[in-house]
Amino acid sequence: MNPTKITGRIRVKEEVIMKKHIILFVVSILCISTVRAQWFGFNRVPDVPNTVDYRLGKVKWTDRKLRWDDFRASKNPNSNQASFLHLYAQPVLKKKKIDGVNYKYYCYESYLIQDDSWVENKDLIDSRLKHCQNQFDLWEALTRRVAMDFPFCDGLTMGQLFDRYQREFDKQIDQMNTVTDQGRKSETVDSISNVLAKELVENEVDPVEIVDRCKSRGKAVVLDAAILTHIPFSDYMGASFGGSFGGGFNVGKNVFTMDLAMELGEFHKDIRAKKGYIEKGDRMYSGGINVYYGRTMCSKKTLEVTPVVGIGMRFLDGGEKYEEYRKSKGDNRIEILGFSAGAGVMFDFIYRRTINMMYNFYGVVRNERSVRLKPYFSLTRYSNGLGWVPALNIGVGINGKEYRLKR
């Protein structure tokens, strides 16, 4: 049969062709999402050290100093103490921008539960009220220590670390009651108050200090999406346009990535393939799967430059199969496969950096977002007599990296 005399060709419906390619995209996205979920786990709110009835009255540490009317409960007749403070800590998510970096982290807010705290009605002297304030300040210092030290306590939940520090807190309260005679020795109370004021400053929750104490593991998961153009230097086909999804890992300066690309173009010359025939002007579906290795050569605050090399498989889809090769109406176009290799450069223009201290399974995470420009030269060996076809590939897209920081 002379293919040049074929008439009345059967055209495949566009949606049937695209369905097969869309499935490839969906599978790739699911795979990348699975990798990301396994890498990071799930963020969780830090543990609350105790449970209170939220209907009870309370005063926050940052609001003001304690007053006598904050102690609303009656004294426990079985207690030999002159006062009792029911103290509570609530985890709060903070967001702060420092030197262009967005920090997201949890700390605790300290509360006194008024309806469950009491003092003896006798000896209501100023030093005793200040002694109660010292206990409240010590509790605030405890919550700050937990927030600052937790990223470096492997194997402990925040609640377990809180319990450990709270046992230390209880011992210090007993010592304070003893040396101040439960607030009656005003000079000793003042001395403790001065020490606590310095400790509160030293234990201020500083996200920058937490990151400085972390040692980067040098590993990151990478996700990206881009629009791209594939410009082959061939008489058989023209430029094609489409998109890609990809992902991979960074280990130190070494970059390992892969992507799945899909493009749409047009054939510029008749092609006689083994199983069918492609005519000039036919729509061309093309794409490929590639893996890359690169090494970052330049890493600045707003720019990273990474030369890469890659290999992969490309395909061309178009035309119509000969009668003897048709299996169904949905399978009458032919595919031309090829092996591809190439090299290029990735330019990452970083526009956002975030430090997430969300206390998930891996602790502190550094997140970067960038616009990626990727010029890439490829050489593909196609079947069906097309031979070697050089091409220039240009991709522009959004790239995201997330680094795990060691506790």
KEZA-358202 format. One record per residue (C-alpha): residue in three letters; y, z, x. Coordinates in steps of 0.001 Angstrom, whole numbers, plus 500000, padded with zeros to 6 digits. Layout:
<pts>
@code = ala yy = Y zz = Z xx = X $
...
</pts>
This chain:
<pts>
@code = met yy = 500000 zz = 500000 xx = 500000 $
@code = asn yy = 503381 zz = 498991 xx = 501384 $
@code = pro yy = 505653 zz = 501995 xx = 500934 $
@code = thr yy = 508742 zz = 499781 xx = 500852 $
@code = lys yy = 507567 zz = 498350 xx = 497531 $
@code = ile yy = 507030 zz = 501644 xx = 495755 $
@code = thr yy = 509067 zz = 501745 xx = 492549 $
@code = gly yy = 509510 zz = 504261 xx = 489771 $
@code = arg yy = 509148 zz = 507224 xx = 492107 $
@code = ile yy = 508549 zz = 510627 xx = 490542 $
@code = arg yy = 511268 zz = 513110 xx = 491397 $
@code = val yy = 510397 zz = 516767 xx = 491552 $
@code = lys yy = 512571 zz = 519076 xx = 489491 $
@code = glu yy = 515054 zz = 520910 xx = 491685 $
@code = glu yy = 514174 zz = 524315 xx = 490279 $
@code = val yy = 510498 zz = 523901 xx = 491241 $
@code = ile yy = 511440 zz = 523176 xx = 494844 $
@code = met yy = 513920 zz = 525990 xx = 495078 $
@code = lys yy = 511486 zz = 528508 xx = 493578 $
@code = lys yy = 509196 zz = 528251 xx = 496598 $
@code = his yy = 512080 zz = 528803 xx = 498992 $
@code = ile yy = 513598 zz = 531646 xx = 496995 $
@code = ile yy = 510280 zz = 533484 xx = 497230 $
@code = leu yy = 510556 zz = 533324 xx = 501024 $
@code = phe yy = 514013 zz = 534895 xx = 500851 $
@code = val yy = 512851 zz = 537678 xx = 498525 $
@code = val yy = 509863 zz = 538508 xx = 500729 $
@code = ser yy = 512080 zz = 538680 xx = 503811 $
@code = ile yy = 514588 zz = 540969 xx = 502082 $
@code = leu yy = 511806 zz = 543302 xx = 500904 $
@code = cys yy = 510359 zz = 543466 xx = 504399 $
@code = ile yy = 513728 zz = 544270 xx = 505936 $
@code = ser yy = 514448 zz = 546905 xx = 503281 $
@code = thr yy = 511073 zz = 548532 xx = 503936 $
@code = val yy = 511773 zz = 548706 xx = 507651 $
@code = arg yy = 515144 zz = 550301 xx = 507022 $
@code = ala yy = 513705 zz = 552898 xx = 504625 $
@code = gln yy = 510936 zz = 553851 xx = 507053 $
@code = trp yy = 513418 zz = 554060 xx = 509918 $
@code = phe yy = 515893 zz = 556385 xx = 508248 $
@code = gly yy = 514000 zz = 558306 xx = 505558 $
@code = phe yy = 516125 zz = 559684 xx = 502744 $
@code = asn yy = 519344 zz = 561657 xx = 503027 $
@code = arg yy = 519304 zz = 565077 xx = 501405 $
@code = val yy = 521784 zz = 567813 xx = 500665 $
@code = pro yy = 521454 zz = 570786 xx = 503046 $
@code = asp yy = 519637 zz = 573843 xx = 501745 $
@code = val yy = 521570 zz = 576485 xx = 499833 $
@code = pro yy = 520766 zz = 579901 xx = 501336 $
@code = asn yy = 520691 zz = 581735 xx = 498018 $
@code = thr yy = 521117 zz = 581157 xx = 494319 $
@code = val yy = 523840 zz = 582660 xx = 492157 $
@code = asp yy = 524920 zz = 582465 xx = 488570 $
@code = tyr yy = 527808 zz = 580014 xx = 488592 $
@code = arg yy = 529347 zz = 581815 xx = 485615 $
@code = leu yy = 530169 zz = 584782 xx = 487854 $
@code = gly yy = 533662 zz = 585100 xx = 489252 $
@code = lys yy = 534105 zz = 584105 xx = 492869 $
@code = val yy = 536779 zz = 583699 xx = 495504 $
@code = lys yy = 536658 zz = 581104 xx = 498297 $
@code = trp yy = 537245 zz = 582172 xx = 501890 $
@code = thr yy = 539994 zz = 579598 xx = 502399 $
@code = asp yy = 541943 zz = 580635 xx = 499291 $
@code = arg yy = 543367 zz = 583985 xx = 500404 $
@code = lys yy = 542605 zz = 587396 xx = 501828 $
@code = leu yy = 540506 zz = 589812 xx = 499773 $
@code = arg yy = 542111 zz = 592196 xx = 497291 $
@code = trp yy = 540790 zz = 595357 xx = 495674 $
@code = asp yy = 540488 zz = 593634 xx = 492303 $
@code = asp yy = 537955 zz = 591204 xx = 493828 $
@code = phe yy = 535368 zz = 594018 xx = 493683 $
@code = arg yy = 534459 zz = 594096 xx = 490002 $
@code = ala yy = 530946 zz = 595531 xx = 489971 $
@code = ser yy = 529996 zz = 599168 xx = 489739 $
@code = lys yy = 528598 zz = 600907 xx = 492780 $
@code = asn yy = 524832 zz = 600923 xx = 493159 $
@code = pro yy = 523865 zz = 604602 xx = 492753 $
@code = asn yy = 520937 zz = 604133 xx = 495132 $
@code = ser yy = 523128 zz = 602879 xx = 497991 $
@code = asn yy = 524614 zz = 605054 xx = 500731 $
@code = gln yy = 527114 zz = 602306 xx = 501669 $
@code = ala yy = 530807 zz = 602506 xx = 500896 $
@code = ser yy = 530962 zz = 598842 xx = 499900 $
@code = phe yy = 528807 zz = 595819 xx = 499150 $
@code = leu yy = 529797 zz = 592153 xx = 499391 $
@code = his yy = 527694 zz = 589480 xx = 497699 $
@code = leu yy = 528426 zz = 586476 xx = 499894 $
@code = tyr yy = 527432 zz = 582917 xx = 499122 $
@code = ala yy = 527663 zz = 579520 xx = 500867 $
@code = gln yy = 527921 zz = 576136 xx = 499156 $
@code = pro yy = 527219 zz = 572860 xx = 501054 $
@code = val yy = 530109 zz = 570397 xx = 500811 $
@code = leu yy = 530280 zz = 566790 xx = 502004 $
@code = lys yy = 533310 zz = 566144 xx = 504205 $
@code = lys yy = 534839 zz = 562805 xx = 505216 $
@code = lys yy = 537271 zz = 562524 xx = 508101 $
@code = lys yy = 538669 zz = 559663 xx = 510199 $
@code = ile yy = 539269 zz = 560462 xx = 513869 $
@code = asp yy = 540396 zz = 557860 xx = 516430 $
@code = gly yy = 539327 zz = 555018 xx = 514167 $
@code = val yy = 535835 zz = 556442 xx = 513574 $
@code = asn yy = 534808 zz = 557577 xx = 510079 $
@code = tyr yy = 532851 zz = 560838 xx = 510114 $
@code = lys yy = 530738 zz = 561944 xx = 507178 $
@code = tyr yy = 529154 zz = 565372 xx = 507482 $
@code = tyr yy = 528134 zz = 568505 xx = 505603 $
@code = cys yy = 529603 zz = 571927 xx = 506134 $
@code = tyr yy = 529548 zz = 575100 xx = 504059 $
@code = glu yy = 532222 zz = 576756 xx = 501946 $
@code = ser yy = 532022 zz = 580552 xx = 501872 $
@code = tyr yy = 532443 zz = 582563 xx = 498680 $
@code = leu yy = 532557 zz = 586194 xx = 497629 $
@code = ile yy = 530872 zz = 586751 xx = 494249 $
@code = gln yy = 533368 zz = 589119 xx = 492595 $
@code = asp yy = 531213 zz = 590247 xx = 489669 $
@code = asp yy = 528436 zz = 591368 xx = 492032 $
@code = ser yy = 530550 zz = 593028 xx = 494759 $
@code = trp yy = 531751 zz = 596645 xx = 494770 $
@code = val yy = 533486 zz = 599434 xx = 496730 $
@code = glu yy = 533560 zz = 603176 xx = 496250 $
@code = asn yy = 536471 zz = 604363 xx = 494143 $
@code = lys yy = 537421 zz = 606977 xx = 496740 $
@code = asp yy = 538958 zz = 606266 xx = 500135 $
@code = leu yy = 540583 zz = 602983 xx = 499049 $
@code = ile yy = 542463 zz = 602705 xx = 502312 $
@code = asp yy = 543848 zz = 599538 xx = 503904 $
@code = ser yy = 541428 zz = 599672 xx = 506828 $
@code = arg yy = 538441 zz = 599620 xx = 504476 $
@code = leu yy = 539768 zz = 596511 xx = 502709 $
@code = lys yy = 540297 zz = 594936 xx = 506129 $
@code = his yy = 536759 zz = 595960 xx = 507034 $
@code = cys yy = 535524 zz = 594047 xx = 503966 $
@code = gln yy = 537606 zz = 591062 xx = 505041 $
@code = asn yy = 535964 zz = 591242 xx = 508477 $
@code = gln yy = 532556 zz = 590957 xx = 506817 $
@code = phe yy = 533772 zz = 587925 xx = 504884 $
@code = asp yy = 535137 zz = 586375 xx = 508113 $
@code = leu yy = 531842 zz = 587018 xx = 509885 $
@code = trp yy = 530044 zz = 585198 xx = 507067 $
@code = glu yy = 532388 zz = 582222 xx = 507416 $
@code = ala yy = 531716 zz = 582147 xx = 511179 $
@code = leu yy = 527985 zz = 582146 xx = 510402 $
@code = thr yy = 528245 zz = 579098 xx = 508122 $
@code = arg yy = 530193 zz = 577225 xx = 510795 $
@code = arg yy = 527582 zz = 578009 xx = 513432 $
@code = val yy = 524862 zz = 576648 xx = 511165 $
@code = ala yy = 526746 zz = 573371 xx = 510596 $
@code = met yy = 527455 zz = 572945 xx = 514321 $
@code = asp yy = 524010 zz = 573936 xx = 515646 $
@code = phe yy = 521681 zz = 572366 xx = 513092 $
@code = pro yy = 521585 zz = 568841 xx = 514626 $
@code = phe yy = 520143 zz = 570375 xx = 517801 $
@code = cys yy = 517456 zz = 572572 xx = 516238 $
@code = asp yy = 514330 zz = 570423 xx = 516157 $
@code = gly yy = 511706 zz = 571433 xx = 513644 $
@code = leu yy = 514007 zz = 573601 xx = 511512 $
@code = thr yy = 515492 zz = 572899 xx = 508130 $
@code = met yy = 519073 zz = 573983 xx = 507590 $
@code = gly yy = 517833 zz = 576723 xx = 505274 $
@code = gln yy = 515515 zz = 578082 xx = 507992 $
@code = leu yy = 518340 zz = 578079 xx = 510516 $
@code = phe yy = 520563 zz = 579825 xx = 507970 $
@code = asp yy = 517911 zz = 582504 xx = 507455 $
@code = arg yy = 517670 zz = 583041 xx = 511204 $
@code = tyr yy = 521419 zz = 583492 xx = 511572 $
@code = gln yy = 521611 zz = 585635 xx = 508445 $
@code = arg yy = 519226 zz = 588169 xx = 509985 $
@code = glu yy = 521621 zz = 588342 xx = 512924 $
@code = phe yy = 524503 zz = 588681 xx = 510452 $
@code = asp yy = 522845 zz = 591646 xx = 508721 $
@code = lys yy = 522426 zz = 593433 xx = 512063 $
@code = gln yy = 526071 zz = 592847 xx = 512949 $
@code = ile yy = 527190 zz = 594216 xx = 509569 $
@code = asp yy = 525176 zz = 597396 xx = 510200 $
@code = gln yy = 526806 zz = 597721 xx = 513617 $
@code = met yy = 530280 zz = 597176 xx = 512137 $
@code = asn yy = 529649 zz = 599865 xx = 509508 $
@code = thr yy = 528530 zz = 602273 xx = 512210 $
@code = val yy = 531314 zz = 601784 xx = 514773 $
@code = thr yy = 534069 zz = 601721 xx = 512121 $
@code = asp yy = 532603 zz = 604512 xx = 509992 $
@code = gln yy = 532464 zz = 601982 xx = 507150 $
@code = gly yy = 536089 zz = 600988 xx = 507605 $
@code = arg yy = 537683 zz = 604395 xx = 508148 $
@code = lys yy = 538498 zz = 603848 xx = 511866 $
@code = ser yy = 541473 zz = 601547 xx = 511598 $
@code = glu yy = 541865 zz = 600793 xx = 515324 $
@code = thr yy = 538244 zz = 599674 xx = 515627 $
@code = val yy = 538603 zz = 597570 xx = 512479 $
@code = asp yy = 541682 zz = 595870 xx = 513970 $
@code = ser yy = 539857 zz = 595209 xx = 517242 $
@code = ile yy = 536933 zz = 593575 xx = 515388 $
@code = ser yy = 539383 zz = 591534 xx = 513333 $
@code = asn yy = 540935 zz = 590086 xx = 516499 $
@code = val yy = 537515 zz = 589191 xx = 517917 $
@code = leu yy = 536517 zz = 587451 xx = 514686 $
@code = ala yy = 539750 zz = 585445 xx = 514610 $
@code = lys yy = 538866 zz = 583976 xx = 518023 $
@code = glu yy = 535264 zz = 583337 xx = 516962 $
@code = leu yy = 536398 zz = 581437 xx = 513879 $
@code = val yy = 538507 zz = 579139 xx = 516054 $
@code = glu yy = 535656 zz = 578606 xx = 518533 $
@code = asn yy = 533196 zz = 577811 xx = 515733 $
@code = glu yy = 535436 zz = 575394 xx = 513857 $
@code = val yy = 533219 zz = 572556 xx = 512569 $
@code = asp yy = 534132 zz = 569614 xx = 514787 $
@code = pro yy = 532193 zz = 566383 xx = 514122 $
@code = val yy = 533401 zz = 564864 xx = 517401 $
@code = glu yy = 531937 zz = 567773 xx = 519355 $
@code = ile yy = 528621 zz = 567408 xx = 517528 $
@code = val yy = 528410 zz = 563736 xx = 518509 $
@code = asp yy = 529386 zz = 564538 xx = 522100 $
@code = arg yy = 526516 zz = 567019 xx = 522266 $
@code = cys yy = 524095 zz = 564413 xx = 520947 $
@code = lys yy = 522264 zz = 562140 xx = 523347 $
@code = ser yy = 521811 zz = 558656 xx = 521955 $
@code = arg yy = 518220 zz = 557477 xx = 521870 $
@code = gly yy = 519543 zz = 553982 xx = 522445 $
@code = lys yy = 517601 zz = 552641 xx = 519475 $
@code = ala yy = 519100 zz = 550961 xx = 516447 $
@code = val yy = 517905 zz = 549056 xx = 513419 $
@code = val yy = 519858 zz = 545857 xx = 512760 $
@code = leu yy = 520406 zz = 543927 xx = 509517 $
@code = asp yy = 522481 zz = 540807 xx = 509028 $
@code = ala yy = 523260 zz = 538023 xx = 506585 $
@code = ala yy = 525135 zz = 534837 xx = 507382 $
@code = ile yy = 526231 zz = 531434 xx = 506191 $
@code = leu yy = 525322 zz = 528709 xx = 508646 $
@code = thr yy = 525391 zz = 525038 xx = 509426 $
@code = his yy = 522668 zz = 523093 xx = 511217 $
@code = ile yy = 523981 zz = 519973 xx = 512978 $
@code = pro yy = 521136 zz = 517815 xx = 514347 $
@code = phe yy = 521823 zz = 515054 xx = 516837 $
@code = ser yy = 519518 zz = 512543 xx = 515137 $
@code = asp yy = 519762 zz = 509264 xx = 513248 $
@code = tyr yy = 517266 zz = 510515 xx = 510655 $
@code = met yy = 519192 zz = 513417 xx = 509179 $
@code = gly yy = 522709 zz = 514739 xx = 508746 $
@code = ala yy = 524244 zz = 518186 xx = 508926 $
@code = ser yy = 522875 zz = 520785 xx = 506533 $
@code = phe yy = 524437 zz = 523960 xx = 505191 $
@code = gly yy = 522884 zz = 527193 xx = 503947 $
@code = gly yy = 522350 zz = 530849 xx = 504712 $
@code = ser yy = 520123 zz = 533283 xx = 506544 $
@code = phe yy = 518859 zz = 536839 xx = 506408 $
@code = gly yy = 517686 zz = 538734 xx = 509443 $
@code = gly yy = 516932 zz = 542025 xx = 511056 $
@code = gly yy = 515563 zz = 543659 xx = 514143 $
@code = phe yy = 515946 zz = 546444 xx = 516678 $
@code = asn yy = 518153 zz = 547326 xx = 519609 $
@code = val yy = 516627 zz = 549294 xx = 522481 $
@code = gly yy = 519390 zz = 550166 xx = 524888 $
@code = lys yy = 521049 zz = 546855 xx = 525767 $
@code = asn yy = 517961 zz = 544870 xx = 524738 $
@code = val yy = 518161 zz = 543113 xx = 521366 $
@code = phe yy = 515131 zz = 541939 xx = 519360 $
@code = thr yy = 515881 zz = 540111 xx = 516114 $
@code = met yy = 514480 zz = 537554 xx = 513710 $
@code = asp yy = 515906 zz = 535544 xx = 510848 $
@code = leu yy = 514878 zz = 533287 xx = 507999 $
@code = ala yy = 517232 zz = 530345 xx = 507419 $
@code = met yy = 517464 zz = 527887 xx = 504529 $
@code = glu yy = 519728 zz = 524808 xx = 504432 $
@code = leu yy = 520443 zz = 521850 xx = 502193 $
@code = gly yy = 521311 zz = 518396 xx = 503516 $
@code = glu yy = 520505 zz = 514676 xx = 503277 $
@code = phe yy = 518287 zz = 512189 xx = 505102 $
@code = his yy = 520195 zz = 509355 xx = 506792 $
@code = lys yy = 517285 zz = 507045 xx = 507569 $
@code = asp yy = 513936 zz = 506017 xx = 506084 $
@code = ile yy = 510980 zz = 507991 xx = 507422 $
@code = arg yy = 507355 zz = 506924 xx = 507064 $
@code = ala yy = 505281 zz = 510076 xx = 507280 $
@code = lys yy = 501517 zz = 510488 xx = 507374 $
@code = lys yy = 501241 zz = 511593 xx = 503749 $
@code = gly yy = 504299 zz = 510061 xx = 502202 $
@code = tyr yy = 507612 zz = 508326 xx = 502475 $
@code = ile yy = 511241 zz = 509501 xx = 502755 $
@code = glu yy = 514096 zz = 507188 xx = 501904 $
@code = lys yy = 517647 zz = 507183 xx = 503180 $
@code = gly yy = 519828 zz = 509323 xx = 500906 $
@code = asp yy = 517006 zz = 511650 xx = 499780 $
@code = arg yy = 517940 zz = 515305 xx = 499493 $
@code = met yy = 516692 zz = 517338 xx = 502441 $
@code = tyr yy = 515618 zz = 520962 xx = 502264 $
@code = ser yy = 515342 zz = 522444 xx = 505725 $
@code = gly yy = 515060 zz = 525809 xx = 507374 $
@code = gly yy = 513082 zz = 527901 xx = 509765 $
@code = ile yy = 511897 zz = 531256 xx = 511003 $
@code = asn yy = 513038 zz = 532286 xx = 514462 $
@code = val yy = 512683 zz = 535295 xx = 516742 $
@code = tyr yy = 515234 zz = 536111 xx = 519417 $
@code = tyr yy = 515591 zz = 538241 xx = 522493 $
@code = gly yy = 518961 zz = 539082 xx = 523991 $
@code = arg yy = 520686 zz = 541517 xx = 526306 $
@code = thr yy = 524167 zz = 542819 xx = 525616 $
@code = met yy = 526426 zz = 541882 xx = 528522 $
@code = cys yy = 529739 zz = 543154 xx = 527151 $
@code = ser yy = 530227 zz = 546221 xx = 524945 $
@code = lys yy = 533792 zz = 547144 xx = 524048 $
@code = lys yy = 535285 zz = 549194 xx = 521249 $
@code = thr yy = 535710 zz = 546171 xx = 518997 $
@code = leu yy = 533528 zz = 543488 xx = 520608 $
@code = glu yy = 529952 zz = 543052 xx = 521800 $
@code = val yy = 528712 zz = 539871 xx = 523488 $
@code = thr yy = 524962 zz = 539227 xx = 523646 $
@code = pro yy = 523370 zz = 536047 xx = 525078 $
@code = val yy = 520063 zz = 535281 xx = 523335 $
@code = val yy = 517051 zz = 532992 xx = 523645 $
@code = gly yy = 514689 zz = 532220 xx = 520786 $
@code = ile yy = 511638 zz = 530403 xx = 519537 $
@code = gly yy = 510436 zz = 529574 xx = 516067 $
@code = met yy = 509271 zz = 527062 xx = 513498 $
@code = arg yy = 511410 zz = 524649 xx = 511492 $
@code = phe yy = 510591 zz = 522435 xx = 508528 $
@code = leu yy = 512033 zz = 519471 xx = 506661 $
@code = asp yy = 511174 zz = 518991 xx = 503003 $
@code = gly yy = 511858 zz = 515772 xx = 501080 $
@code = gly yy = 510615 zz = 512389 xx = 499916 $
@code = glu yy = 507413 zz = 511827 xx = 497974 $
@code = lys yy = 503747 zz = 511960 xx = 498794 $
@code = tyr yy = 501514 zz = 508926 xx = 498457 $
@code = glu yy = 499416 zz = 508780 xx = 495312 $
@code = glu yy = 496218 zz = 509827 xx = 497080 $
@code = tyr yy = 497887 zz = 513001 xx = 498403 $
@code = arg yy = 499459 zz = 514204 xx = 495192 $
@code = lys yy = 497835 zz = 517302 xx = 493738 $
@code = ser yy = 500244 zz = 518081 xx = 490927 $
@code = lys yy = 503719 zz = 517228 xx = 489712 $
@code = gly yy = 504978 zz = 520347 xx = 491476 $
@code = asp yy = 503572 zz = 519314 xx = 494837 $
@code = asn yy = 504640 zz = 515758 xx = 495528 $
@code = arg yy = 507235 zz = 516214 xx = 498287 $
@code = ile yy = 506233 zz = 516141 xx = 501931 $
@code = glu yy = 506960 zz = 518670 xx = 504652 $
@code = ile yy = 507611 zz = 517865 xx = 508284 $
@code = leu yy = 507058 zz = 520819 xx = 510613 $
@code = gly yy = 508341 zz = 521412 xx = 514105 $
@code = phe yy = 508348 zz = 523925 xx = 516952 $
@code = ser yy = 511802 zz = 525060 xx = 518044 $
@code = ala yy = 513293 zz = 526783 xx = 521089 $
@code = gly yy = 516872 zz = 527449 xx = 522028 $
@code = ala yy = 519619 zz = 529665 xx = 523402 $
@code = gly yy = 522991 zz = 530910 xx = 522254 $
@code = val yy = 525445 zz = 533797 xx = 522171 $
@code = met yy = 526134 zz = 536476 xx = 519542 $
@code = phe yy = 529727 zz = 537685 xx = 519266 $
@code = asp yy = 529973 zz = 540892 xx = 517216 $
@code = phe yy = 533539 zz = 541774 xx = 516183 $
@code = ile yy = 533240 zz = 545431 xx = 515162 $
@code = tyr yy = 535490 zz = 546436 xx = 512271 $
@code = arg yy = 533976 zz = 549750 xx = 511166 $
@code = arg yy = 532258 zz = 552676 xx = 512881 $
@code = thr yy = 530857 zz = 555613 xx = 510934 $
@code = ile yy = 529069 zz = 558764 xx = 512042 $
@code = asn yy = 526774 zz = 560010 xx = 509261 $
@code = met yy = 525626 zz = 563598 xx = 509671 $
@code = met yy = 523669 zz = 563582 xx = 506433 $
@code = tyr yy = 520832 zz = 565675 xx = 507856 $
@code = asn yy = 518082 zz = 563250 xx = 506971 $
@code = phe yy = 514789 zz = 563094 xx = 508872 $
@code = tyr yy = 516456 zz = 561710 xx = 511992 $
@code = gly yy = 519577 zz = 563900 xx = 511958 $
@code = val yy = 522831 zz = 562276 xx = 513058 $
@code = val yy = 523226 zz = 558508 xx = 512688 $
@code = arg yy = 525923 zz = 556204 xx = 514097 $
@code = asn yy = 526653 zz = 553219 xx = 511909 $
@code = glu yy = 528488 zz = 550055 xx = 512958 $
@code = arg yy = 529610 zz = 547087 xx = 510870 $
@code = ser yy = 530759 zz = 543840 xx = 512426 $
@code = val yy = 531476 zz = 540192 xx = 511777 $
@code = arg yy = 529006 zz = 538111 xx = 513787 $
@code = leu yy = 529673 zz = 534632 xx = 515158 $
@code = lys yy = 526525 zz = 533014 xx = 516516 $
@code = pro yy = 526642 zz = 529544 xx = 518110 $
@code = tyr yy = 523081 zz = 528565 xx = 519014 $
@code = phe yy = 521707 zz = 525356 xx = 520557 $
@code = ser yy = 518140 zz = 524462 xx = 519582 $
@code = leu yy = 515610 zz = 521792 xx = 520491 $
@code = thr yy = 512886 zz = 521067 xx = 517925 $
@code = arg yy = 509712 zz = 519001 xx = 518342 $
@code = tyr yy = 509006 zz = 517546 xx = 514871 $
@code = ser yy = 505809 zz = 515886 xx = 513708 $
@code = asn yy = 505547 zz = 512482 xx = 511982 $
@code = gly yy = 507095 zz = 510638 xx = 514867 $
@code = leu yy = 510531 zz = 512239 xx = 514750 $
@code = gly yy = 510018 zz = 513686 xx = 518226 $
@code = trp yy = 512489 zz = 516009 xx = 519895 $
@code = val yy = 515672 zz = 516687 xx = 517949 $
@code = pro yy = 518504 zz = 518717 xx = 519535 $
@code = ala yy = 520852 zz = 520570 xx = 517212 $
@code = leu yy = 523842 zz = 522886 xx = 517167 $
@code = asn yy = 523570 zz = 525873 xx = 514834 $
@code = ile yy = 526626 zz = 527931 xx = 513914 $
@code = gly yy = 526313 zz = 531106 xx = 511853 $
@code = val yy = 529051 zz = 533444 xx = 510582 $
@code = gly yy = 528065 zz = 536608 xx = 508784 $
@code = ile yy = 528032 zz = 540368 xx = 508419 $
@code = asn yy = 525989 zz = 542493 xx = 510802 $
@code = gly yy = 525074 zz = 546157 xx = 510552 $
@code = lys yy = 523613 zz = 548499 xx = 513173 $
@code = glu yy = 522503 zz = 552068 xx = 512735 $
@code = tyr yy = 521718 zz = 554194 xx = 515800 $
@code = arg yy = 519740 zz = 557382 xx = 515712 $
@code = leu yy = 521383 zz = 560171 xx = 517715 $
@code = lys yy = 519085 zz = 562757 xx = 519168 $
@code = arg yy = 519346 zz = 566313 xx = 517889 $
</pts>
